[in-house]
Structures are given as structure tokens and as C-alpha cells.
């Protein structure tokens, strides 16, 4: 912040009054060293329509605690109709994640519920790079607020090389 911004900020905070506070408001003068100021990593604020940072619980593969028993059973057994499919064969980690984000946002806007994500089983012994990244991707801030659950697909839909993704209902 430059000096003008700091003056404006100080003028603004002087007008703020605490709500139902028993303690009087005490303005703290904190000193931040120049070294700390120079090492501070500031990222620009991005407003995203779908991002909900209040969702912070870790979502594990096959976790169906957030839904009723019948829906969870139908989802895990591959009995829900698949609304859309994304095949990530040939993608790199970065491009695969970007494609998945775009795919999930588009399907959420279309009010889709059950998606099929095909990653492939990977090379020798089924150690696919994309397949291994899916749990981390599902828990990323960009995607987690839209996903209710994910699990490995049944053999008819790709087996170990694919995942079912259940999106939260779009109430808009």
C-alpha cells in the first residue's frame, strides 16, 4: 500500500464502531519490519461465482456421508444416469486440471448431477498420473464447493480408469 492508501484506510477505520462489544475499541499500532513487507506474498482477489471457501472438509473417494442412503447406494453402484463424460486421455496434469474445472463448471450450470471422468488406468500396474491426482483435484478450492462425492466407476463405465462425480444440486 502506498501512503495515500494508508491515509484513506486510517480515515476509514476511525469511523468503525464495534457491535455490542464490552471491550472498548483499541487501535493497535503494529510495526511490520521492512523485511517482512518485502517477503509478503500478495495474490490478487478473484471473485468466482461458484467458489465457496466455507466448504473445507476433505472429500475422500467413495465418501457418501453427505447424501441419503438410497442416493449414495445408487451413486456408488453406478445406477445413476451419467449426464456427461470427460475423457482425459492425452492431457497433461495442468491441462487436465483446467479441462476438469471447465467441465465441472459447465455441467453445474446445465444442472447435471452425475458425471463420468475417464482418466485411464495408466501405464504399468495401473499407476496413472492423472488417476492419482483426482482426489487432490476434487479437494481443490475451485472444485470442492461444487462436488458432493466421487468414486471409482463400475467396470461397465471404465472401472479403475474412471470416476463417477456427483455434483451438488444447482438451486439457481
N, CA and C atoms as an extended XYZ file, in Angstrom:
516
Properties=species:S:1:pos:R:3:atomname:S:1:resname:S:1:resid:I:1 pbc="F F F"
N         0.833       -1.177        0.000 N   UNK     1
C         0.000        0.000        0.000 CA  UNK     1
C         0.879        1.242        0.000 C   UNK     1
N         0.474        2.214       -0.778 N   UNK     2
C         1.229        3.457       -0.746 CA  UNK     2
C         0.696        4.343        0.370 C   UNK     2
N         1.282        5.521        0.506 N   UNK     3
C         0.937        6.405        1.618 CA  UNK     3
C        -0.504        6.913        1.531 C   UNK     3
N        -0.981        7.209        0.311 N   UNK     4
C        -2.358        7.682        0.141 CA  UNK     4
C        -3.359        6.613        0.551 C   UNK     4
N        -3.082        5.378        0.166 N   UNK     5
C        -3.960        4.281        0.540 CA  UNK     5
C        -3.998        4.099        2.056 C   UNK     5
N        -2.862        4.243        2.686 N   UNK     6
C        -2.788        4.081        4.133 CA  UNK     6
C        -3.562        5.192        4.843 C   UNK     6
N        -3.450        6.434        4.349 N   UNK     7
C        -4.207        7.538        4.945 CA  UNK     7
C        -5.705        7.307        4.798 C   UNK     7
N        -6.116        6.851        3.624 N   UNK     8
C        -7.526        6.561        3.385 CA  UNK     8
C        -8.017        5.440        4.306 C   UNK     8
N        -7.202        4.411        4.461 N   UNK     9
C        -7.557        3.287        5.329 CA  UNK     9
C        -7.701        3.757        6.780 C   UNK     9
N        -6.748        4.563        7.254 N   UNK    10
C        -6.807        5.057        8.632 CA  UNK    10
C        -8.046        5.924        8.855 C   UNK    10
N        -8.399        6.729        7.868 N   UNK    11
C        -9.609        7.553        7.977 CA  UNK    11
C       -10.852        6.676        8.045 C   UNK    11
N       -10.847        5.596        7.296 N   UNK    12
C       -11.992        4.696        7.292 CA  UNK    12
C       -12.139        3.945        8.618 C   UNK    12
N       -11.053        3.435        9.153 N   UNK    13
C       -11.169        2.636       10.372 CA  UNK    13
C       -11.516        3.475       11.587 C   UNK    13
N       -11.289        4.779       11.530 N   UNK    14
C       -11.688        5.641       12.637 CA  UNK    14
C       -13.205        5.784       12.726 C   UNK    14
N       -13.905        5.524       11.626 N   UNK    15
C       -15.368        5.642       11.621 CA  UNK    15
C       -16.053        4.346       12.050 C   UNK    15
N       -15.314        3.280       12.205 N   UNK    16
C       -15.886        1.979       12.543 CA  UNK    16
C       -16.128        1.888       14.041 C   UNK    16
N       -17.322        1.425       14.414 N   UNK    17
C       -17.669        1.231       15.816 CA  UNK    17
C       -17.945       -0.253       16.048 C   UNK    17
N       -17.502       -0.808       17.173 N   UNK    18
C       -17.738       -2.231       17.442 CA  UNK    18
C       -19.215       -2.511       17.708 C   UNK    18
N       -19.650       -3.713       17.383 N   UNK    19
C       -21.019       -4.134       17.620 CA  UNK    19
C       -21.120       -4.852       18.953 C   UNK    19
N       -21.926       -4.342       19.866 N   UNK    20
C       -22.208       -4.980       21.153 CA  UNK    20
C       -20.956       -5.523       21.835 C   UNK    20
N       -19.926       -4.771       21.813 N   UNK    21
C       -18.684       -5.220       22.422 CA  UNK    21
C       -18.568       -4.644       23.828 C   UNK    21
N       -18.144       -5.463       24.770 N   UNK    22
C       -17.973       -4.999       26.136 CA  UNK    22
C       -16.617       -4.319       26.306 C   UNK    22
N       -15.676       -4.669       25.432 N   UNK    23
C       -14.361       -4.056       25.493 CA  UNK    23
C       -14.361       -2.810       24.612 C   UNK    23
N       -13.733       -1.742       25.067 N   UNK    24
C       -13.641       -0.565       24.189 CA  UNK    24
C       -12.682       -0.858       23.042 C   UNK    24
N       -12.951       -0.232       21.917 N   UNK    25
C       -12.124       -0.444       20.733 CA  UNK    25
C       -10.780        0.223       20.939 C   UNK    25
N        -9.717       -0.537       20.841 N   UNK    26
C        -8.374       -0.006       20.998 CA  UNK    26
C        -7.651       -0.181       19.678 C   UNK    26
N        -7.178        0.911       19.153 N   UNK    27
C        -6.457        0.875       17.884 CA  UNK    27
C        -5.016        0.456       18.166 C   UNK    27
N        -4.608       -0.615       17.520 N   UNK    28
C        -3.261       -1.129       17.723 CA  UNK    28
C        -2.350       -0.576       16.640 C   UNK    28
N        -1.231       -0.107       17.057 N   UNK    29
C        -0.208        0.306       16.103 CA  UNK    29
C         0.791       -0.832       16.006 C   UNK    29
N         0.693       -1.589       14.948 N   UNK    30
C         1.609       -2.703       14.786 CA  UNK    30
C         2.718       -2.306       13.846 C   UNK    30
N         3.885       -2.703       14.186 N   UNK    31
C         5.041       -2.415       13.351 CA  UNK    31
C         5.408       -3.670       12.574 C   UNK    31
N         5.472       -3.538       11.278 N   UNK    32
C         5.879       -4.655       10.429 CA  UNK    32
C         7.218       -4.281        9.827 C   UNK    32
N         8.182       -5.153       10.003 N   UNK    33
C         9.516       -4.847        9.519 CA  UNK    33
C         9.553       -4.808        8.001 C   UNK    33
N        10.505       -4.075        7.479 N   UNK    34
C        10.663       -3.953        6.033 CA  UNK    34
C        10.952       -5.317        5.412 C   UNK    34
N        11.677       -6.135        6.140 N   UNK    35
C        12.000       -7.474        5.631 CA  UNK    35
C        10.729       -8.300        5.425 C   UNK    35
N         9.809       -8.230        6.389 N   UNK    36
C         8.555       -8.962        6.275 CA  UNK    36
C         7.691       -8.393        5.154 C   UNK    36
N         7.684       -7.075        4.996 N   UNK    37
C         6.910       -6.452        3.922 CA  UNK    37
C         7.393       -6.928        2.552 C   UNK    37
N         8.690       -7.081        2.421 N   UNK    38
C         9.253       -7.491        1.137 CA  UNK    38
C         9.003       -8.955        0.833 C   UNK    38
N         8.816       -9.780        1.872 N   UNK    39
C         8.598      -11.204        1.640 CA  UNK    39
C         7.122      -11.579        1.621 C   UNK    39
N         6.258      -10.618        1.815 N   UNK    40
C         4.833      -10.889        1.832 CA  UNK    40
C         4.348      -11.249        0.436 C   UNK    40
N         3.684      -12.378        0.312 N   UNK    41
C         3.172      -12.838       -0.975 CA  UNK    41
C         1.711      -12.437       -1.080 C   UNK    41
N         1.435      -11.484       -1.947 N   UNK    42
C         0.071      -10.990       -2.103 CA  UNK    42
C        -0.466      -11.496       -3.436 C   UNK    42
N        -1.607      -12.167       -3.369 N   UNK    43
C        -2.243      -12.663       -4.581 CA  UNK    43
C        -3.482      -11.828       -4.849 C   UNK    43
N        -3.784      -11.563       -6.097 N   UNK    44
C        -4.979      -10.774       -6.392 CA  UNK    44
C        -6.244      -11.542       -6.018 C   UNK    44
N        -7.242      -10.814       -5.552 N   UNK    45
C        -8.509      -11.415       -5.177 CA  UNK    45
C        -9.302      -11.713       -6.435 C   UNK    45
N        -9.735      -12.964       -6.561 N   UNK    46
C       -10.537      -13.371       -7.709 CA  UNK    46
C       -11.924      -13.711       -7.225 C   UNK    46
N       -12.883      -12.999       -7.698 N   UNK    47
C       -14.257      -13.315       -7.356 CA  UNK    47
C       -14.750      -14.364       -8.330 C   UNK    47
N       -15.194      -15.473       -7.818 N   UNK    48
C       -15.725      -16.532       -8.655 CA  UNK    48
C       -17.123      -16.859       -8.171 C   UNK    48
N       -18.028      -16.980       -9.101 N   UNK    49
C       -19.421      -17.194       -8.792 CA  UNK    49
C       -19.640      -18.470       -7.980 C   UNK    49
N       -18.871      -19.520       -8.259 N   UNK    50
C       -19.126      -20.813       -7.655 CA  UNK    50
C       -18.274      -21.103       -6.428 C   UNK    50
N       -17.211      -20.353       -6.213 N   UNK    51
C       -16.295      -20.672       -5.131 CA  UNK    51
C       -16.931      -20.420       -3.772 C   UNK    51
N       -16.905      -21.418       -2.934 N   UNK    52
C       -17.421      -21.306       -1.583 CA  UNK    52
C       -16.328      -21.809       -0.650 C   UNK    52
N       -15.591      -20.892       -0.036 N   UNK    53
C       -14.466      -21.278        0.801 CA  UNK    53
C       -14.907      -21.813        2.154 C   UNK    53
N       -16.197      -21.760        2.452 N   UNK    54
C       -16.662      -22.309        3.713 CA  UNK    54
C       -16.663      -23.838        3.690 C   UNK    54
N       -16.607      -24.432        2.501 N   UNK    55
C       -16.527      -25.895        2.391 CA  UNK    55
C       -15.059      -26.271        2.537 C   UNK    55
N       -14.704      -26.796        3.694 N   UNK    56
C       -13.302      -27.100        3.931 CA  UNK    56
C       -13.059      -28.538        4.378 C   UNK    56
N       -14.099      -29.355        4.449 N   UNK    57
C       -13.870      -30.744        4.838 CA  UNK    57
C       -13.302      -31.519        3.654 C   UNK    57
N       -12.397      -32.434        3.952 N   UNK    58
C       -11.724      -33.210        2.915 CA  UNK    58
C       -12.675      -34.273        2.386 C   UNK    58
N       -12.759      -34.365        1.088 N   UNK    59
C       -13.619      -35.336        0.431 CA  UNK    59
C       -12.766      -36.518       -0.007 C   UNK    59
N       -13.066      -37.688        0.507 N   UNK    60
C       -12.332      -38.899        0.147 CA  UNK    60
C       -13.100      -39.682       -0.907 C   UNK    60
N       -12.390      -40.464       -1.668 N   UNK    61
C       -13.003      -41.281       -2.726 CA  UNK    61
C       -13.986      -42.260       -2.097 C   UNK    61
N       -15.212      -42.275       -2.606 N   UNK    62
C       -16.234      -43.179       -2.116 CA  UNK    62
C       -17.001      -42.682       -0.905 C   UNK    62
N       -16.708      -41.483       -0.446 N   UNK    63
C       -17.365      -40.922        0.733 CA  UNK    63
C       -18.776      -40.454        0.373 C   UNK    63
N       -19.790      -41.056        0.987 N   UNK    64
C       -21.182      -40.707        0.666 CA  UNK    64
C       -21.941      -40.217        1.890 C   UNK    64
N       -21.229      -39.706        2.886 N   UNK    65
C       -21.884      -39.268        4.128 CA  UNK    65
C       -22.792      -38.058        3.934 C   UNK    65
N       -22.587      -37.285        2.883 N   UNK    66
C       -23.345      -36.044        2.696 CA  UNK    66
C       -24.662      -36.245        1.954 C   UNK    66
N       -25.067      -37.491        1.735 N   UNK    67
C       -26.311      -37.740        0.998 CA  UNK    67
C       -27.107      -38.842        1.681 C   UNK    67
N       -28.350      -38.989        1.266 N   UNK    68
C       -29.161      -40.047        1.872 CA  UNK    68
C       -28.698      -41.419        1.391 C   UNK    68
N       -29.108      -42.454        2.101 N   UNK    69
C       -28.630      -43.812        1.852 CA  UNK    69
C       -28.960      -44.298        0.437 C   UNK    69
N       -30.184      -44.044       -0.020 N   UNK    70
C       -30.596      -44.534       -1.333 CA  UNK    70
C       -29.786      -43.873       -2.453 C   UNK    70
N       -29.614      -42.566       -2.371 N   UNK    71
C       -28.820      -41.867       -3.385 CA  UNK    71
C       -27.376      -42.337       -3.354 C   UNK    71
N       -26.808      -42.488       -2.151 N   UNK    72
C       -25.437      -42.965       -2.025 CA  UNK    72
C       -25.257      -44.349       -2.615 C   UNK    72
N       -26.210      -45.232       -2.360 N   UNK    73
C       -26.158      -46.592       -2.901 CA  UNK    73
C       -26.216      -46.562       -4.427 C   UNK    73
N       -27.150      -45.792       -4.966 N   UNK    74
C       -27.294      -45.698       -6.424 CA  UNK    74
C       -26.041      -45.103       -7.063 C   UNK    74
N       -25.454      -44.107       -6.409 N   UNK    75
C       -24.255      -43.459       -6.937 CA  UNK    75
C       -23.065      -44.416       -6.954 C   UNK    75
N       -22.793      -45.058       -5.827 N   UNK    76
C       -21.633      -45.949       -5.745 CA  UNK    76
C       -21.763      -47.181       -6.631 C   UNK    76
N       -23.006      -47.634       -6.886 N   UNK    77
C       -23.202      -48.826       -7.714 CA  UNK    77
C       -23.402      -48.498       -9.188 C   UNK    77
N       -23.203      -47.262       -9.568 N   UNK    78
C       -23.286      -46.890      -10.969 CA  UNK    78
C       -24.689      -46.950      -11.537 C   UNK    78
N       -25.696      -46.787      -10.701 N   UNK    79
C       -27.081      -46.871      -11.154 CA  UNK    79
C       -27.669      -45.505      -11.507 C   UNK    79
N       -26.945      -44.436      -11.231 N   UNK    80
C       -27.436      -43.105      -11.592 CA  UNK    80
C       -27.108      -42.841      -13.061 C   UNK    80
N       -28.004      -42.193      -13.786 N   UNK    81
C       -27.700      -41.893      -15.186 CA  UNK    81
C       -26.566      -40.879      -15.292 C   UNK    81
N       -25.606      -41.168      -16.154 N   UNK    82
C       -24.471      -40.268      -16.366 CA  UNK    82
C       -24.913      -39.172      -17.321 C   UNK    82
N       -24.790      -37.919      -16.889 N   UNK    83
C       -25.233      -36.781      -17.690 CA  UNK    83
C       -24.187      -36.307      -18.684 C   UNK    83
N       -22.902      -36.487      -18.367 N   UNK    84
C       -21.836      -36.027      -19.257 CA  UNK    84
C       -20.556      -36.808      -18.974 C   UNK    84
N       -19.700      -36.877      -19.990 N   UNK    85
C       -18.456      -37.643      -19.887 CA  UNK    85
C       -17.290      -36.754      -20.310 C   UNK    85
N       -16.192      -36.823      -19.555 N   UNK    86
C       -14.953      -36.145      -19.923 CA  UNK    86
C       -13.846      -37.184      -19.969 C   UNK    86
N       -13.187      -37.283      -21.121 N   UNK    87
C       -12.081      -38.224      -21.295 CA  UNK    87
C       -10.778      -37.442      -21.259 C   UNK    87
N        -9.917      -37.737      -20.290 N   UNK    88
C        -8.662      -37.007      -20.120 CA  UNK    88
C        -7.459      -37.713      -20.756 C   UNK    88
N        -7.693      -38.718      -21.570 N   UNK    89
C        -6.571      -39.372      -22.262 CA  UNK    89
C        -5.825      -38.335      -23.094 C   UNK    89
N        -4.506      -38.305      -22.943 N   UNK    90
C        -3.680      -37.391      -23.724 CA  UNK    90
C        -3.457      -36.036      -23.076 C   UNK    90
N        -4.055      -35.778      -21.925 N   UNK    91
C        -3.870      -34.498      -21.243 CA  UNK    91
C        -2.665      -34.551      -20.315 C   UNK    91
N        -2.045      -33.393      -20.092 N   UNK    92
C        -1.011      -33.280      -19.065 CA  UNK    92
C        -1.694      -32.962      -17.744 C   UNK    92
N        -0.936      -32.906      -16.661 N   UNK    93
C        -1.528      -32.597      -15.357 CA  UNK    93
C        -2.197      -31.226      -15.362 C   UNK    93
N        -1.499      -30.219      -15.885 N   UNK    94
C        -2.034      -28.862      -15.873 CA  UNK    94
C        -3.251      -28.734      -16.780 C   UNK    94
N        -3.129      -29.234      -17.998 N   UNK    95
C        -4.250      -29.099      -18.934 CA  UNK    95
C        -5.427      -29.983      -18.511 C   UNK    95
N        -5.142      -31.110      -17.874 N   UNK    96
C        -6.206      -31.983      -17.386 CA  UNK    96
C        -7.004      -31.324      -16.267 C   UNK    96
N        -6.302      -30.648      -15.363 N   UNK    97
C        -6.994      -29.970      -14.269 CA  UNK    97
C        -7.845      -28.817      -14.800 C   UNK    97
N        -7.302      -28.056      -15.729 N   UNK    98
C        -8.061      -26.942      -16.313 CA  UNK    98
C        -9.288      -27.463      -17.063 C   UNK    98
N        -9.129      -28.560      -17.800 N   UNK    99
C       -10.260      -29.143      -18.528 CA  UNK    99
C       -11.321      -29.645      -17.549 C   UNK    99
N       -10.890      -30.244      -16.439 N   UNK   100
C       -11.833      -30.743      -15.439 CA  UNK   100
C       -12.603      -29.600      -14.789 C   UNK   100
N       -11.904      -28.505      -14.431 N   UNK   101
C       -12.583      -27.349      -13.846 CA  UNK   101
C       -13.638      -26.800      -14.798 C   UNK   101
N       -13.244      -26.621      -16.040 N   UNK   102
C       -14.172      -26.072      -17.036 CA  UNK   102
C       -15.376      -27.002      -17.215 C   UNK   102
N       -15.108      -28.298      -17.277 N   UNK   103
C       -16.154      -29.307      -17.447 CA  UNK   103
C       -17.139      -29.279      -16.276 C   UNK   103
N       -16.628      -29.232      -15.060 N   UNK   104
C       -17.494      -29.233      -13.880 CA  UNK   104
C       -18.324      -27.957      -13.817 C   UNK   104
N       -17.718      -26.805      -14.095 N   UNK   105
C       -18.487      -25.552      -14.094 CA  UNK   105
C       -19.601      -25.586      -15.135 C   UNK   105
N       -19.279      -26.064      -16.340 N   UNK   106
C       -20.293      -26.121      -17.404 CA  UNK   106
C       -21.434      -27.057      -17.031 C   UNK   106
N       -21.111      -28.211      -16.495 N   UNK   107
C       -22.149      -29.177      -16.149 CA  UNK   107
C       -22.975      -28.706      -14.956 C   UNK   107
N       -22.361      -27.978      -14.033 N   UNK   108
C       -23.102      -27.421      -12.911 CA  UNK   108
C       -24.113      -26.397      -13.426 C   UNK   108
N       -23.683      -25.579      -14.376 N   UNK   109
C       -24.587      -24.591      -14.979 CA  UNK   109
C       -25.740      -25.262      -15.714 C   UNK   109
N       -25.512      -26.420      -16.276 N   UNK   110
C       -26.545      -27.167      -17.011 CA  UNK   110
C       -27.398      -28.028      -16.086 C   UNK   110
N       -27.176      -27.923      -14.797 N   UNK   111
C       -27.919      -28.678      -13.779 CA  UNK   111
C       -27.699      -30.187      -13.885 C   UNK   111
N       -26.520      -30.600      -14.345 N   UNK   112
C       -26.186      -32.030      -14.393 CA  UNK   112
C       -25.871      -32.498      -12.978 C   UNK   112
N       -26.047      -33.774      -12.723 N   UNK   113
C       -25.758      -34.326      -11.403 CA  UNK   113
C       -24.596      -35.312      -11.433 C   UNK   113
N       -24.708      -36.357      -12.251 N   UNK   114
C       -23.713      -37.427      -12.252 CA  UNK   114
C       -22.841      -37.313      -13.502 C   UNK   114
N       -21.534      -37.223      -13.296 N   UNK   115
C       -20.582      -37.104      -14.389 CA  UNK   115
C       -19.656      -38.313      -14.388 C   UNK   115
N       -19.098      -38.605      -15.558 N   UNK   116
C       -18.114      -39.676      -15.678 CA  UNK   116
C       -16.810      -39.049      -16.128 C   UNK   116
N       -15.760      -39.230      -15.340 N   UNK   117
C       -14.433      -38.725      -15.653 CA  UNK   117
C       -13.551      -39.913      -15.989 C   UNK   117
N       -13.061      -39.963      -17.215 N   UNK   118
C       -12.189      -41.060      -17.654 CA  UNK   118
C       -10.755      -40.565      -17.621 C   UNK   118
N        -9.940      -41.182      -16.761 N   UNK   119
C        -8.529      -40.807      -16.655 CA  UNK   119
C        -7.632      -41.843      -17.306 C   UNK   119
N        -8.114      -43.056      -17.423 N   UNK   120
C        -7.280      -44.156      -17.880 CA  UNK   120
C        -6.610      -44.807      -16.685 C   UNK   120
N        -6.225      -46.034      -16.843 N   UNK   121
C        -5.605      -46.767      -15.735 CA  UNK   121
C        -4.139      -46.424      -15.584 C   UNK   121
N        -3.551      -45.836      -16.577 N   UNK   122
C        -2.134      -45.525      -16.516 CA  UNK   122
C        -1.328      -46.654      -17.113 C   UNK   122
N        -0.041      -46.508      -17.042 N   UNK   123
C         0.848      -47.495      -17.639 CA  UNK   123
C         0.917      -48.780      -16.850 C   UNK   123
N         2.106      -49.231      -16.583 N   UNK   124
C         2.374      -50.476      -15.898 CA  UNK   124
C         1.761      -50.487      -14.496 C   UNK   124
N         1.032      -51.516      -14.151 N   UNK   125
C         0.417      -51.735      -12.846 CA  UNK   125
C        -0.647      -50.690      -12.483 C   UNK   125
N        -1.181      -49.986      -13.435 N   UNK   126
C        -2.265      -49.054      -13.176 CA  UNK   126
C        -1.891      -47.843      -12.348 C   UNK   126
N        -0.671      -47.363      -12.490 N   UNK   127
C        -0.218      -46.193      -11.737 CA  UNK   127
C        -0.323      -44.941      -12.604 C   UNK   127
N        -1.509      -44.596      -12.966 N   UNK   128
C        -1.722      -43.436      -13.820 CA  UNK   128
C        -1.511      -42.138      -13.068 C   UNK   128
N        -0.841      -41.196      -13.721 N   UNK   129
C        -0.559      -39.909      -13.102 CA  UNK   129
C        -1.849      -39.121      -12.895 C   UNK   129
N        -2.701      -39.056      -13.921 N   UNK   130
C        -3.959      -38.322      -13.805 CA  UNK   130
C        -4.883      -38.975      -12.786 C   UNK   130
N        -4.924      -40.302      -12.809 N   UNK   131
C        -5.777      -41.039      -11.879 CA  UNK   131
C        -5.382      -40.744      -10.431 C   UNK   131
N        -4.089      -40.652      -10.186 N   UNK   132
C        -3.596      -40.392       -8.829 CA  UNK   132
C        -3.905      -38.971       -8.370 C   UNK   132
N        -4.060      -38.047       -9.306 N   UNK   133
C        -4.308      -36.649       -8.956 CA  UNK   133
C        -5.779      -36.334       -8.699 C   UNK   133
N        -6.690      -37.199       -9.109 N   UNK   134
C        -8.123      -36.909       -8.988 CA  UNK   134
C        -8.539      -36.570       -7.556 C   UNK   134
N        -8.124      -37.309       -6.519 N   UNK   135
C        -8.538      -36.917       -5.159 CA  UNK   135
C        -8.071      -35.509       -4.773 C   UNK   135
N        -6.872      -35.138       -5.176 N   UNK   136
C        -6.371      -33.786       -4.878 CA  UNK   136
C        -7.172      -32.743       -5.651 C   UNK   136
N        -7.472      -33.035       -6.904 N   UNK   137
C        -8.257      -32.103       -7.720 CA  UNK   137
C        -9.648      -31.898       -7.134 C   UNK   137
N       -10.267      -32.973       -6.665 N   UNK   138
C       -11.620      -32.862       -6.117 CA  UNK   138
C       -11.653      -32.030       -4.837 C   UNK   138
N       -10.528      -31.935       -4.140 N   UNK   139
C       -10.462      -31.151       -2.911 CA  UNK   139
C        -9.872      -29.763       -3.118 C   UNK   139
N        -9.607      -29.389       -4.364 N   UNK   140
C        -9.085      -28.050       -4.628 CA  UNK   140
C       -10.200      -27.030       -4.406 C   UNK   140
N        -9.818      -25.818       -4.076 N   UNK   141
C       -10.795      -24.769       -3.764 CA  UNK   141
C       -11.718      -24.480       -4.938 C   UNK   141
N       -11.217      -24.631       -6.148 N   UNK   142
C       -12.015      -24.314       -7.333 CA  UNK   142
C       -13.135      -25.318       -7.578 C   UNK   142
N       -12.941      -26.548       -7.135 N   UNK   143
C       -13.885      -27.621       -7.454 CA  UNK   143
C       -14.675      -28.092       -6.239 C   UNK   143
N       -14.077      -28.087       -5.066 N   UNK   144
C       -14.676      -28.732       -3.890 CA  UNK   144
C       -16.079      -28.234       -3.556 C   UNK   144
N       -16.340      -26.965       -3.759 N   UNK   145
C       -17.645      -26.432       -3.369 CA  UNK   145
C       -18.776      -26.903       -4.279 C   UNK   145
N       -18.446      -27.503       -5.418 N   UNK   146
C       -19.476      -27.988       -6.343 CA  UNK   146
C       -19.671      -29.492       -6.287 C   UNK   146
N       -18.713      -30.215       -5.715 N   UNK   147
C       -18.729      -31.681       -5.741 CA  UNK   147
C       -19.273      -32.235       -4.428 C   UNK   147
N       -20.230      -33.134       -4.544 N   UNK   148
C       -20.805      -33.795       -3.372 CA  UNK   148
C       -20.036      -35.066       -3.041 C   UNK   148
N       -19.660      -35.830       -4.083 N   UNK   149
C       -18.934      -37.069       -3.865 CA  UNK   149
C       -18.276      -37.516       -5.172 C   UNK   149
N       -17.302      -38.412       -5.059 N   UNK   150
C       -16.709      -39.060       -6.228 CA  UNK   150
C       -16.256      -40.450       -5.818 C   UNK   150
N       -16.307      -41.378       -6.790 N   UNK   151
C       -15.869      -42.748       -6.508 CA  UNK   151
C       -15.445      -43.406       -7.814 C   UNK   151
N       -14.751      -44.526       -7.673 N   UNK   152
C       -14.335      -45.277       -8.857 CA  UNK   152
C       -15.563      -45.795       -9.594 C   UNK   152
N       -15.476      -45.807      -10.909 N   UNK   153
C       -16.594      -46.253      -11.736 CA  UNK   153
C       -16.675      -47.777      -11.749 C   UNK   153
N       -17.822      -48.273      -12.115 N   UNK   154
C       -18.033      -49.713      -12.288 CA  UNK   154
C       -17.402      -50.142      -13.617 C   UNK   154
N       -17.094      -51.437      -13.769 N   UNK   155
C       -16.443      -51.913      -14.993 CA  UNK   155
C       -17.173      -51.538      -16.285 C   UNK   155
N       -18.494      -51.475      -16.260 N   UNK   156
C       -19.241      -51.126      -17.475 CA  UNK   156
C       -18.961      -49.695      -17.932 C   UNK   156
N       -18.492      -48.838      -16.995 N   UNK   157
C       -18.211      -47.437      -17.325 CA  UNK   157
C       -16.723      -47.106      -17.331 C   UNK   157
N       -15.867      -48.073      -17.188 N   UNK   158
C       -14.431      -47.807      -17.238 CA  UNK   158
C       -13.651      -48.361      -16.073 C   UNK   158
N       -14.322      -48.844      -15.059 N   UNK   159
C       -13.639      -49.494      -13.932 CA  UNK   159
C       -12.614      -48.619      -13.247 C   UNK   159
N       -11.425      -49.167      -13.042 N   UNK   160
C       -10.367      -48.463      -12.312 CA  UNK   160
C        -9.825      -47.257      -13.059 C   UNK   160
N       -10.154      -47.105      -14.318 N   UNK   161
C        -9.653      -45.972      -15.100 CA  UNK   161
C       -10.650      -44.844      -15.213 C   UNK   161
N       -11.704      -44.853      -14.395 N   UNK   162
C       -12.724      -43.808      -14.478 CA  UNK   162
C       -13.323      -43.539      -13.107 C   UNK   162
N       -13.915      -42.373      -12.970 N   UNK   163
C       -14.546      -41.961      -11.722 CA  UNK   163
C       -15.934      -41.425      -12.005 C   UNK   163
N       -16.860      -41.714      -11.092 N   UNK   164
C       -18.147      -41.032      -11.088 CA  UNK   164
C       -17.971      -39.790      -10.215 C   UNK   164
N       -18.553      -38.694      -10.648 N   UNK   165
C       -18.539      -37.447       -9.856 CA  UNK   165
C       -19.992      -37.026       -9.677 C   UNK   165
N       -20.394      -36.828       -8.442 N   UNK   166
C       -21.752      -36.374       -8.157 CA  UNK   166
C       -21.683      -34.909       -7.760 C   UNK   166
N       -22.303      -34.050       -8.554 N   UNK   167
C       -22.329      -32.625       -8.269 CA  UNK   167
C       -23.462      -32.278       -7.322 C   UNK   167
N       -23.272      -31.215       -6.591 N   UNK   168
C       -24.352      -30.705       -5.746 CA  UNK   168
C       -25.434      -30.149       -6.643 C   UNK   168
N       -26.641      -30.074       -6.130 N   UNK   169
C       -27.752      -29.542       -6.916 CA  UNK   169
C       -27.543      -28.039       -7.118 C   UNK   169
N       -27.786      -27.613       -8.339 N   UNK   170
C       -27.741      -26.189       -8.658 CA  UNK   170
C       -29.116      -25.611       -8.363 C   UNK   170
N       -29.244      -24.864       -7.308 N   UNK   171
C       -30.532      -24.348       -6.861 CA  UNK   171
C       -30.894      -23.006       -7.501 C   UNK   171
N       -30.066      -22.542       -8.415 N   UNK   172
C       -30.370      -21.233       -9.025 CA  UNK   172
C       -31.268      -21.351      -10.242 C   UNK   172
